[in-house]
Amino acid sequence: MNIEEARSKTDSELRYDLERMKRDLFELRFKGASDTTGNTAQIRTVRRSVARVETILHERTQGIRGQEPR
């Protein structure tokens, strides 16, 4: 999920996506531990998406406006 897409969603949509991404991340880590994953780079992508969504939710609760792209 890119930043523009995430910022256009409501808080409830972001929370739903966040829970789904955390579940996916758990499953990817579990597959990695059991050595059945084929795409290890996907863990990094999901982790970063989780961080983006958490940052946006935090900014909204604090009343902070995110940085505009340059």
C-alpha positions in Angstrom: 0.0 0.0 0.0 1.5 3.3 -1.0 1.2 6.5 1.1 -1.3 8.3 -1.1 -3.6 5.3 -1.0 -3.3 5.0 2.7 -4.0 8.7 3.4 -7.2 8.6 1.3 -8.7 5.9 3.5 -10.7 6.5 6.7 -9.5 5.5 10.1 -11.7 2.4 10.3 -10.5 1.2 6.8 -6.9 1.7 7.9 -7.5 -0.3 11.2 -9.1 -3.1 9.2 -6.1 -3.1 6.7 -3.7 -3.0 9.6 -5.2 -6.1 11.3 -5.1 -7.9 7.9 -1.5 -7.0 7.3 -0.4 -8.0 10.8 -2.1 -11.4 10.2 -0.4 -11.7 6.9 3.0 -10.8 8.5 2.5 -13.5 11.2 1.7 -16.1 8.5 4.8 -15.1 6.5 7.0 -15.3 9.6 5.5 -18.7 10.4 6.2 -19.9 6.9 9.7 -18.6 7.1 10.4 -20.5 10.3 9.1 -23.7 8.8 11.1 -23.0 5.6 8.2 -23.1 3.2 8.2 -19.5 2.0 9.2 -18.7 -1.5 9.3 -14.9 -1.3 11.2 -13.7 1.7 11.2 -10.1 0.4 7.5 -9.9 1.0 8.1 -9.9 4.8 10.0 -6.6 4.4 7.2 -5.1 2.2 4.5 -6.0 4.7 6.5 -4.7 7.6 6.9 -1.4 5.9 3.2 -1.2 5.0 2.3 -1.8 8.6 4.6 1.0 9.7 3.1 3.4 7.2 -0.4 2.7 8.4 0.6 3.0 12.0 2.3 6.3 11.3 -0.7 7.7 9.6 -3.1 6.6 12.4 -0.7 8.2 14.9 -0.5 11.5 12.9 -4.3 11.6 12.8 -4.6 11.1 16.6 -2.0 13.8 17.3 -3.4 16.2 14.7 -0.1 16.2 12.8 -0.2 16.6 9.1 2.1 14.3 7.1 4.9 15.6 5.0 4.0 16.4 1.4 6.1 14.6 -1.2 8.7 16.8 -2.8 
